[in-house]
Amino acid sequence: MTQPPQPPPYQPPPAPGAVPPPAGPPRRRRGRSKPKGPLVTGVVMAVALVIGGVWFATGGKKDGKGSPDSPGAAAELLHTVPRPKVAERTDTVGMWTTDKNFVKAGADDIRGYPLKGGAAEWTVPLGGAVCWSAPHPTEDGRTAVLFQDGEGNCTWVGLVDLTAGELLWKRRTVERGSTSGYPVSFEKVAVGGGTVAAGGNSGGAGWSLEGKRLWMPDREAPGCPVDAYAGDGDKLVALRECGTSEPGPDEIQTLDTGTGKARSSYRLPSDALYTDIASVDPLVLAVHSESGGESADRLVTVDDSAAEATARSRIEVTRGYELDCGSGLEGCKGVVVHPRSGLLYLGSESGPTQDKPFLGNTIVAFDLKTGRKAGETEAERGRTLLPVGTGSDGSVYALRTATTTESGGLWRIGPKADGAAERLRFPAGKRATEEQFARFGELEGQVLYSRGRVYMGALEIDDTPGRSQVLAAVYGER
């Protein structure tokens, strides 16, 4: 096994007792709402998010259409990962699957478990709490993670090999022109186009997959500073904040991944307060305005093929749809995009309407080119479906959340929301575990579906005494 490359020189941290340099002019903080439920965190992944972050595989039994009442396979709770002991609320953002393991970020490490569950087969110690993890790994299974240093600041950026179970390298940086040597703290990290990029209040930095620094934060640079990056496959985008103490329209840039410079730019309209990324490729933005309340009020598909990007379509989501954005870049729950088919999937609101009492919600497909509805499932009485991923054939996988009397399960929905069939039914006697991640129409953790199994993971853990909270759970047929 080859040794990871050695870090290039960087300015050392200050001596003990040194004070970091002034932060410069105040910049507005992104006014994001926190997700509902007990697993509240200020950095929620693309669970929506983004949920997924890896490869959804249909595997196992052949998929087929069916009625909402068709029974699915009885799934068992194959394994649970106990929560680590912590002294305070701690983020545990990050979960992926590979050919051999499901991988979960813990309090200060990343561990690879057998796909059916069991003791960890490998552990990558980080030496500090996880701040953020990139949801979309490279094709060969490498992903970026942001974690704390000994002072509790999110200064370390690392590249983890999820297949080998190795931390290939870790880096931190200072601002260009800095004389203090105080490392920059970041808020988010992403990987795309062969580049690892981290952004935050002090700007952005980029490294190659080999750990070579490509660009560094520059406080004196003109224009809008980088707030965060999002990546997927060959693509990397930057979110630039163009306001200071007052809200102002954001700018989204599709980058040259070797230099960090913009290949395409899209400026949000003046009524946009802030923005989340619902999808990187194709580029879909969840836009928040004053009229949108806590969540986004519209989804905008952006054509970034030219230097001056343009809006291709717009989907209004203020009323009628369940879209939980506002918890972070790539932080939209309840929206799934299938790039090949050009369709976007949303769950409708799961409540009574003026015309009829509550029957349950539906999954609705939208054409990204036009923004128009392309299909819709039938509602299942009294239950809520939340889209969590797509299959290679264009089908959609949705989580049916538990209620006070019934367990949930996983459903398969046709490519144009043209039929729904239950695929896995979670065990009734283990509902308490399931409810830690999703219940009553709310998704409170991360969900992955791969090779016939459902993986659920916590986005954070806390120190509540006596709380029966697990870090992760695996469901499937034994």
C-alpha positions in Angstrom: 0.0 0.0 0.0 1.5 3.3 -1.1 2.2 5.9 1.6 0.2 9.1 1.4 2.0 12.1 0.1 3.6 14.4 2.6 2.0 17.8 3.3 3.6 20.8 1.5 5.0 23.5 3.8 2.5 25.9 5.3 2.8 28.6 7.9 2.7 27.1 11.3 0.0 28.0 13.8 0.7 30.7 16.3 2.6 30.2 19.5 0.6 29.3 22.7 -1.4 32.3 23.8 -1.3 34.0 20.4 -4.4 35.9 19.4 -5.8 35.3 15.9 -5.9 38.3 13.6 -9.0 40.5 13.3 -11.7 38.9 11.2 -12.0 42.1 9.1 -15.3 43.7 8.1 -18.4 41.8 9.4 -20.1 39.6 6.9 -23.6 38.5 7.1 -24.3 35.0 8.3 -26.5 32.9 6.2 -29.9 33.0 7.8 -30.7 29.3 7.7 -33.3 27.5 9.7 -32.4 24.4 11.5 -34.0 21.0 10.7 -36.9 19.9 12.8 -36.7 17.1 15.3 -34.2 15.9 18.0 -31.3 15.5 15.7 -30.7 19.2 15.1 -27.5 20.4 13.6 -26.3 23.6 11.9 -24.5 21.6 9.2 -26.9 19.2 7.5 -25.7 17.3 4.6 -27.2 16.6 1.5 -29.3 14.4 2.9 -31.5 15.5 0.5 -30.5 16.0 0.4 -28.9 15.0 -1.1 -29.5 12.4 0.5 -27.3 9.7 -0.6 -24.0 10.8 -1.4 -23.0 7.6 -3.0 -24.3 5.0 -5.4 -27.9 3.9 -5.3 -28.2 0.4 -6.6 -31.3 -1.5 -7.4 -29.8 -4.9 -6.8 -31.6 -7.8 -5.2 -35.1 -8.7 -6.4 -36.3 -7.3 -9.7 -38.1 -4.0 -9.4 -41.6 -3.8 -10.6 -44.6 -1.6 -10.5 -47.4 -2.3 -8.1 -50.3 -0.8 -6.2 -49.7 1.2 -3.0 -51.2 -1.8 -1.1 -48.8 -4.4 -2.5 -46.8 -6.0 0.3 -43.0 -5.6 0.3 -40.4 -7.9 1.7 -40.2 -7.9 5.5 -37.0 -6.2 6.4 -35.1 -6.9 9.7 -33.0 -4.5 11.7 -29.7 -6.2 10.8 -27.4 -4.0 12.9 -27.1 -0.8 15.0 -24.0 1.2 15.7 -24.1 2.6 19.3 -23.5 6.2 19.7 -20.0 7.3 20.9 -19.9 9.0 24.3 -19.6 12.8 24.0 -19.6 15.6 26.5 -21.7 17.9 24.3 -23.7 18.0 21.1 -21.3 16.7 18.3 -21.8 16.6 14.5 -21.5 13.2 12.9 -22.2 14.3 9.3 -21.2 11.7 6.7 -22.3 8.3 5.5 -21.4 6.3 2.3 -21.4 2.8 0.9 -18.7 0.9 -1.1 -18.6 -2.6 -2.5 -17.4 -3.9 0.9 -18.5 -1.5 3.6 -21.0 1.1 4.7 -19.0 3.9 6.2 -20.1 6.3 8.9 -18.5 9.4 10.4 -18.5 9.3 14.2 -17.5 11.9 16.8 -13.8 12.1 15.9 -13.3 9.3 13.4 -14.6 7.5 10.3 -15.3 3.8 10.4 -16.1 1.1 7.8 -18.6 -1.6 8.8 -19.6 -4.8 6.9 -22.5 -4.1 4.6 -24.8 -6.3 6.7 -23.5 -4.7 9.9 -21.1 -5.9 12.6 -17.9 -4.7 14.2 -15.9 -2.0 12.3 -13.4 -3.5 9.9 -11.3 -0.3 9.9 -11.1 3.1 11.6 -9.7 6.4 10.4 -8.9 8.5 13.5 -9.1 12.2 12.8 -8.0 13.6 16.1 -10.8 16.2 16.1 -14.6 16.4 15.8 -16.1 16.1 12.3 -17.4 19.5 11.0 -18.6 18.5 7.5 -18.1 15.8 5.0 -18.5 15.8 1.2 -21.6 13.8 0.3 -20.4 12.8 -3.2 -17.2 10.8 -3.4 -15.0 10.3 -6.5 -15.6 7.3 -8.7 -12.7 5.5 -6.9 -14.2 6.1 -3.5 -12.3 9.1 -2.1 -14.1 11.9 -0.3 -13.2 15.1 1.6 -13.8 15.7 5.3 -13.4 18.9 7.4 -12.5 18.4 11.1 -11.4 20.3 14.1 -7.9 21.0 15.4 -6.9 20.9 19.0 -8.5 24.3 19.7 -11.9 23.3 18.4 -11.6 25.2 15.1 -12.6 23.6 11.8 -9.2 24.1 10.2 -8.2 20.6 8.9 -9.2 19.4 5.5 -8.5 15.8 4.7 -9.0 13.3 1.9 -10.3 9.8 3.0 -10.1 6.7 0.9 -13.4 4.9 1.7 -12.3 1.7 0.1 -8.9 1.3 1.8 -9.9 3.0 5.1 -7.1 5.5 5.0 -6.7 9.2 5.6 -4.5 10.0 2.5 -3.6 13.5 3.6 -4.7 16.5 5.7 -4.0 20.1 5.0 -4.8 23.5 6.4 -3.9 27.0 5.2 -3.6 30.7 6.1 -5.0 33.7 4.2 -2.8 35.1 1.4 -0.6 37.8 2.8 -1.1 36.7 6.4 1.8 37.2 8.7 0.3 35.7 11.9 0.3 32.1 10.6 -3.1 31.5 12.1 -4.9 28.7 10.2 -8.2 29.6 8.4 -11.4 28.0 9.7 -13.8 26.7 7.2 -17.5 25.7 7.3 -18.0 23.3 4.3 -15.9 21.0 2.1 -16.6 19.5 -1.3 -14.9 17.3 -3.9 -15.5 17.6 -7.6 -13.6 17.5 -10.9 -10.5 16.2 -9.2 -10.4 19.0 -6.7 -11.0 19.3 -2.9 -12.4 22.7 -2.0 -13.2 24.3 1.4 -15.1 27.6 2.0 -16.2 29.8 4.8 -16.2 33.3 6.2 -12.6 33.9 5.2 -13.0 32.7 1.7 -12.1 29.5 -0.2 -9.1 27.1 -0.7 -8.5 24.3 -3.1 -6.3 21.2 -3.4 -5.7 18.5 -5.9 -6.5 14.9 -5.0 -2.8 14.5 -4.5 -2.9 17.2 -1.8 -1.2 20.0 -3.9 -2.5 23.4 -3.0 -4.3 25.0 -6.0 -5.6 28.3 -4.5 -5.9 29.8 -1.0 -8.1 32.4 0.7 -7.4 36.0 -0.1 -9.2 38.5 2.0 -8.1 41.4 -0.2 -9.5 39.9 -3.4 -12.1 42.0 -5.1 -15.7 40.8 -5.6 -17.9 38.5 -3.6 -16.0 36.1 -1.2 -16.6 32.4 -1.5 -19.0 31.1 1.3 -19.0 27.4 0.3 -18.4 24.9 -2.4 -20.5 22.0 -3.7 -19.2 19.2 -5.9 -20.4 16.1 -7.8 -18.5 14.0 -10.4 -16.6 16.3 -12.7 -18.2 19.5 -11.5 -17.5 22.0 -8.8 -19.6 25.1 -8.0 -19.0 28.0 -5.6 -21.5 30.0 -3.7 -20.3 33.6 -3.3 -21.9 36.0 -0.9 -22.4 39.4 -2.3 -23.9 41.1 0.7 -22.1 42.3 3.9 -24.1 43.1 7.0 -27.3 43.2 5.0 -28.7 40.4 2.8 -27.8 40.6 -0.8 -28.2 38.4 -3.8 -25.8 35.5 -4.0 -23.7 34.5 -7.1 -23.3 30.9 -8.1 -20.2 30.0 -10.2 -19.3 26.9 -12.0 -15.5 26.6 -11.7 -12.4 25.6 -13.5 -11.4 23.0 -11.0 -7.7 23.5 -11.6 -7.7 27.3 -10.8 -10.8 27.9 -8.9 -11.8 30.6 -11.4 -15.3 31.0 -12.7 -16.2 29.3 -16.1 -19.8 30.4 -15.7 -21.6 32.8 -13.3 -25.3 33.2 -12.3 -26.4 36.1 -10.2 -29.5 35.5 -8.2 -32.4 38.1 -8.5 -32.6 40.9 -6.0 -35.3 39.3 -3.9 -33.2 36.3 -3.2 -31.9 36.4 0.4 -29.9 33.2 0.3 -29.5 30.0 -1.7 -29.0 26.3 -1.2 -27.9 23.8 -3.8 -30.5 21.1 -4.5 -28.3 19.6 -7.3 -24.9 20.2 -8.7 -25.2 18.5 -12.1 -27.6 19.6 -13.4 -27.4 22.8 -11.4 -30.6 23.3 -9.4 -30.9 26.1 -6.8 -33.3 26.3 -3.9 -33.9 30.0 -3.5 -35.1 31.7 -0.3 -36.8 35.1 -0.4 -38.7 37.1 2.2 -42.0 35.6 1.1 -40.7 32.0 1.5 -40.6 31.8 5.2 -38.1 29.4 6.7 -37.8 27.2 3.7 -37.1 27.8 0.0 -40.0 29.2 -2.1 -38.7 28.2 -5.5 -36.4 25.8 -7.3 -34.4 27.3 -10.2 -32.7 25.1 -12.9 -29.6 27.0 -14.2 -28.1 26.5 -17.6 -24.4 27.1 -16.9 -23.0 26.1 -20.3 -22.1 29.7 -21.2 -20.0 32.2 -19.3 -23.2 34.1 -18.4 -25.5 31.4 -17.0 -29.3 31.7 -17.3 -32.3 30.3 -15.6 -33.8 27.5 -17.6 -36.9 26.7 -15.5 -38.6 27.6 -12.2 -40.7 25.5 -9.9 -42.7 27.3 -7.3 -42.7 25.3 -4.0 -44.1 27.8 -1.5 -47.4 25.9 -1.3 -48.3 22.3 -1.9 -44.9 20.7 -1.5 -42.7 19.5 1.3 -39.2 21.0 0.8 -37.0 21.4 3.8 -34.1 23.7 2.9 -32.2 26.2 4.9 -29.9 23.9 6.8 -26.8 24.3 4.7 -25.3 24.2 1.2 -26.4 20.9 -0.4 -28.9 20.8 2.5 -32.3 20.3 1.0 -34.4 17.4 2.3 -37.2 16.0 0.2 -35.9 16.8 -3.3 -34.2 14.3 -5.6 -32.9 15.0 -9.1 -32.2 12.3 -11.8 -29.7 13.7 -14.2 -30.3 11.3 -17.1 -34.0 11.6 -17.2 -34.0 15.4 -16.5 -36.6 15.0 -13.8 -36.9 16.4 -10.3 -39.0 14.7 -7.6 -40.8 16.3 -4.7 -43.1 15.1 -2.0 -46.4 16.9 -1.8 -47.6 18.3 1.5 -48.9 15.6 3.8 -51.9 17.2 5.4 -55.6 17.8 4.8 -56.7 20.2 2.1 -59.8 22.3 1.5 -61.1 19.7 -0.9 -60.5 16.5 1.0 -59.3 15.1 4.4 -55.7 13.8 4.8 -55.1 10.7 2.7 -51.4 10.9 2.5 -49.0 12.6 0.3 -47.8 12.0 -3.3 -44.4 12.0 -5.1 -44.5 14.5 -8.0 -42.1 14.5 -11.0 -41.1 17.8 -12.7 -39.4 18.3 -16.0 -36.3 20.4 -15.4 -36.4 21.9 -18.9 -39.9 23.4 -18.5 -40.6 23.3 -14.7 -43.9 21.6 -15.5 -45.3 18.6 -13.7 -44.5 15.3 -15.5 -46.2 12.8 -13.3 -47.6 12.0 -9.8 -48.2 8.9 -7.7 -51.4 8.1 -5.9 -51.6 8.9 -2.2 -51.4 6.1 0.4 -53.9 6.7 3.1 -52.4 8.3 6.2 -48.8 7.8 5.3 -46.0 10.2 4.1 -43.4 9.4 1.4 -40.1 11.3 1.2 -37.9 10.9 -1.9 -34.3 9.8 -0.9 -32.6 8.6 -4.1 -32.8 7.3 -7.6 -32.0 4.0 -9.3 -30.0 3.4 -12.5 -33.2 2.8 -14.4 -34.6 6.2 -13.5 -36.8 4.9 -10.7 -37.1 6.8 -7.4 -36.8 5.5 -3.9 -38.9 7.0 -1.2 -38.9 6.5 2.5 -42.3 5.9 4.1 -42.0 7.3 7.5 -43.3 5.7 10.7 -46.4 6.7 12.7 -47.3 6.1 16.3 -48.8 2.8 15.3 -47.0 1.6 12.2 -43.4 1.2 11.1 -42.1 2.7 7.9 -40.4 1.2 4.9 -38.9 1.8 1.5 -40.9 2.2 -1.7 -39.9 2.2 -5.4 -41.6 4.7 -7.7 -41.6 4.6 -11.5 -39.4 7.0 -13.5 -42.2 9.5 -14.1 -43.9 8.9 -10.7 -46.1 6.4 -12.6 -46.7 3.9 -9.9 -45.5 3.0 -6.4 -44.7 -0.4 -4.8 -43.4 -1.2 -1.4 -40.0 -2.8 -1.5 -39.0 -3.2 2.1 -41.2 -3.0 5.3 -39.4 -2.2 8.5 -40.0 -4.4 11.6 -42.8 -3.1 13.8 -41.1 -4.1 17.0 -38.1 -1.9 16.3 -39.9 1.3 15.5 -38.1 3.3 18.3 -34.8 2.9 16.4 -36.4 4.0 13.1 -38.0 7.0 14.7 -34.6 8.4 15.6 -34.0 9.1 11.9 -37.5 9.6 10.4 -41.0 9.8 11.6 -44.3 11.7 11.1 -43.2 12.9 7.7 -39.9 14.4 8.9 -36.5 13.2 7.9 -34.0 13.8 10.7 -31.0 11.8 9.6 -29.3 10.6 6.5 -30.7 7.7 4.5 -28.9 5.5 1.9 -30.4 2.7 -0.2 -27.8 0.3 -1.7 -27.9 -3.3 -2.8 -31.2 -4.1 -1.2 -30.4 -2.5 2.2 -31.4 0.7 3.9 -28.8 2.6 5.9 -29.8 5.3 8.3 -27.3 7.5 10.1 -27.4 10.3 12.6 -26.2 13.8 11.6 -25.4 14.6 15.2 -25.3 13.0 18.7 -25.6 14.6 22.1 -25.0 14.0 25.7 -28.7 13.6 26.8 -28.7 11.2 29.8 -30.5 7.9 29.2 -31.3 8.7 25.6 -31.5 5.5 23.5 -29.8 7.1 20.4 -27.8 5.0 17.9 -25.2 6.4 15.4 -26.4 4.2 12.5 -28.8 1.4 11.7 -29.0 -1.2 8.8 -32.2 -2.7 7.5 -32.7 -5.5 5.0 -33.4 -9.2 4.5 -31.2 -11.5 6.4 
